[in-house]
Amino acid sequence: MRFHVATPRIIAASLLTMLALAACGPKDAPNQDSLTQAQAAGTVTEFKVAEVQMGKAIGADMKVTTAATQFMPRDTIYLSVSTTGVAQDASLMLMVSSVTDPADTLNTVHDNKTISPSGPSVTEFHFAKPAGFKVGKYKAEVFLNGGFADVKEFEVIKGN
């Protein structure tokens, strides 16, 4: 009977391969196996936007603490987007535009965030214009994976 002894090169190559595989992908993102297991267990719900809040301040939990729909031109405006379900590399997009003057591109805002929640989560957006938003009515539209999710309307009023 003859036994084969692994050479140091084979051992080193095997260890490097295992390390490379272990390093692939973010640790906190749900992988396909965990998604499949959760689906089989009946614990996965549809990934969707549950609620959008707008206001003048947010807390440590990323939720709006001071709700508002009227702002001064130089205020920072916060949006909290609550989602439910599980997703990997989901895209949340915010698009702010003027309702008063739809052709006004100087007062538009676009922001994208990629999230990989493994359950209920909150994503925060905030925006401001150093020179101030023009007085008027605006809408903040939220899109999930390219599809419309919600809209919040707000107004910028004259400051004293």
SVG drawing of the C-alpha trace seen along z (x, -y; Angstrom):
<svg xmlns="http://www.w3.org/2000/svg" viewBox="-47 -89 54 91">
<polyline fill="none" stroke="black" stroke-width="0.4" points="0.0,0.0 1.3,-3.4 0.3,-6.8 0.8,-10.1 2.1,-12.9 0.9,-16.4 3.7,-18.7 4.2,-22.1 3.2,-23.7 -0.2,-21.9 -0.9,-22.8 0.0,-26.4 -2.1,-26.6 -5.1,-25.0 -4.8,-27.5 -4.6,-30.5 -7.7,-29.3 -9.7,-28.9 -8.6,-32.4 -9.6,-33.9 -13.0,-32.3 -13.6,-33.3 -12.7,-36.9 -15.3,-37.2 -18.3,-39.4 -19.4,-41.5 -20.0,-39.7 -23.2,-41.5 -24.9,-41.1 -27.3,-38.2 -26.0,-35.6 -28.1,-33.5 -27.9,-30.5 -29.2,-32.5 -32.0,-34.0 -33.0,-30.5 -33.0,-29.2 -35.1,-32.1 -37.5,-31.6 -37.8,-27.9 -38.5,-28.7 -41.2,-31.2 -39.4,-34.1 -38.8,-36.2 -41.3,-38.9 -41.4,-40.9 -38.7,-43.6 -40.5,-47.0 -40.6,-50.5 -42.8,-50.6 -42.7,-54.3 -41.1,-57.5 -40.8,-60.4 -39.7,-63.9 -38.4,-66.5 -35.8,-68.8 -33.9,-66.3 -33.2,-62.6 -32.2,-60.5 -29.5,-57.8 -31.9,-55.3 -32.0,-57.3 -35.7,-58.0 -37.1,-61.6 -37.5,-63.1 -38.9,-66.5 -41.4,-66.0 -42.0,-69.0 -43.3,-69.9 -42.3,-73.5 -38.6,-74.6 -36.5,-77.7 -34.4,-78.1 -31.1,-77.0 -32.5,-74.3 -31.2,-70.7 -34.1,-68.4 -34.1,-64.8 -35.9,-61.8 -36.1,-58.4 -36.9,-55.5 -38.1,-52.4 -37.9,-49.1 -39.1,-45.6 -37.9,-42.3 -34.5,-40.9 -32.5,-42.1 -29.0,-42.1 -27.7,-45.2 -31.0,-46.9 -31.0,-50.4 -32.8,-53.3 -32.9,-56.6 -34.1,-60.0 -35.0,-62.6 -36.1,-66.1 -37.6,-68.5 -39.6,-71.7 -43.3,-71.5 -43.6,-75.3 -41.1,-75.4 -40.5,-72.0 -37.8,-73.4 -35.7,-74.6 -32.8,-72.2 -30.7,-74.3 -33.0,-73.2 -33.0,-69.4 -31.3,-66.8 -30.4,-63.2 -29.0,-60.7 -28.5,-56.9 -27.8,-54.4 -27.2,-50.6 -28.4,-48.6 -28.4,-44.9 -30.8,-44.6 -31.5,-41.2 -34.8,-42.5 -36.5,-45.8 -34.1,-48.8 -34.0,-52.5 -32.0,-54.5 -31.5,-58.2 -31.2,-60.9 -30.5,-64.5 -30.1,-67.5 -29.6,-71.2 -28.5,-74.0 -25.7,-76.3 -27.2,-79.2 -30.7,-78.1 -33.6,-76.5 -35.9,-78.9 -39.2,-79.6 -41.8,-77.3 -43.3,-73.8 -41.2,-70.7 -41.6,-66.9 -39.1,-64.3 -39.6,-61.0 -38.2,-57.7 -37.5,-54.8 -36.7,-51.2 -34.8,-49.2 -35.8,-51.6 -39.6,-51.5 -41.5,-54.3 -42.0,-53.7 -43.3,-57.0 -43.4,-60.7 -43.4,-63.5 -44.3,-67.1 -42.8,-70.0 -42.7,-73.8 -39.8,-76.2 -41.0,-79.5 -39.5,-82.9 -37.3,-83.4 -37.3,-86.5"/>
</svg>
